[in-house]
Amino acid sequence: MIHAATFILALAGFASLLLAMPRHQQDWLHRKLAPLVSQRLRLVGFALIALAFLAACLGFGWAYGAVLWFGWLTAAAALVVVVNLNRERIVAQMRR
């Protein structure tokens, strides 16, 4: 259960960080968000990643939890990058 929580928190954190960038806002939302909203998304993204670290370390101890956190952090970041790179294909599939 800690594995799933760590991964989901990291994934949500990276998704928030992605949407905090004006370039990606234009791609995904077709508009740019207000600077205050972008700043809050960035803060939420870092907070979710920190919560993922806390969940992993509380569940498995500080040594193993940190290693586990890095692994799930890498998997979540890779998934966000892959989805962002294939955004047009995903949107086209959803429209069918």
C-alpha positions in Angstrom: 0.0 0.0 0.0 2.9 2.3 0.7 4.2 1.7 -2.7 1.0 2.8 -4.4 0.7 5.9 -2.1 4.3 6.9 -2.9 3.8 6.5 -6.6 0.5 8.3 -6.8 1.7 11.2 -4.7 4.9 11.5 -6.8 2.8 11.2 -10.0 0.4 13.9 -8.9 3.4 16.1 -7.9 5.0 15.8 -11.2 1.7 16.4 -13.0 1.3 19.6 -11.0 4.8 20.8 -11.8 4.1 20.1 -15.5 1.0 22.2 -15.4 2.8 25.0 -13.6 4.8 25.7 -16.7 3.3 28.2 -19.2 4.4 26.1 -22.2 2.6 23.0 -21.0 -0.4 25.0 -19.9 -0.9 26.1 -23.4 -0.5 22.5 -24.7 -2.8 20.8 -22.2 -5.3 23.6 -21.2 -5.1 25.7 -24.4 -4.6 28.8 -22.3 -2.1 30.2 -19.9 -3.0 30.3 -16.2 -2.5 33.4 -14.0 1.0 33.6 -12.4 -0.5 33.1 -8.9 -2.2 29.8 -10.0 1.1 28.7 -11.6 2.9 29.5 -8.4 0.4 27.5 -6.3 0.6 24.6 -8.7 4.4 24.6 -8.3 4.0 24.7 -4.5 1.5 21.8 -4.5 3.8 19.8 -6.8 6.8 20.1 -4.5 4.5 19.4 -1.4 3.2 16.2 -3.0 6.7 15.0 -3.8 7.7 15.8 -0.2 4.6 13.9 1.1 5.6 10.9 -1.1 9.0 11.0 0.6 7.4 11.1 4.0 5.0 8.2 3.2 7.9 6.1 1.9 10.1 6.8 4.9 7.4 6.3 7.5 6.4 3.1 5.9 9.8 1.5 5.3 12.3 3.5 7.5 14.5 6.3 6.4 17.2 4.3 4.6 15.0 1.9 2.6 12.2 4.5 2.3 14.6 7.0 0.6 15.7 4.4 -1.9 12.1 3.4 -2.6 11.1 7.0 -3.0 13.8 7.6 -5.6 12.7 4.6 -7.5 9.0 5.6 -7.6 10.0 9.2 -8.2 11.9 8.0 -11.3 8.9 5.9 -12.5 6.4 8.8 -12.0 8.7 11.3 -13.8 9.1 8.9 -16.7 5.4 8.4 -17.0 4.7 12.1 -17.0 7.3 12.7 -19.7 6.0 9.8 -21.8 2.4 11.1 -21.5 3.5 14.6 -22.3 5.5 13.5 -25.4 2.5 11.5 -26.7 -0.2 14.1 -25.8 -1.5 14.5 -29.3 -1.9 10.7 -29.7 -3.7 10.4 -26.4 -6.0 13.3 -27.2 -6.8 11.8 -30.6 -7.6 8.4 -29.1 -9.9 10.1 -26.5 -11.8 11.9 -29.3 -12.7 8.6 -31.1 
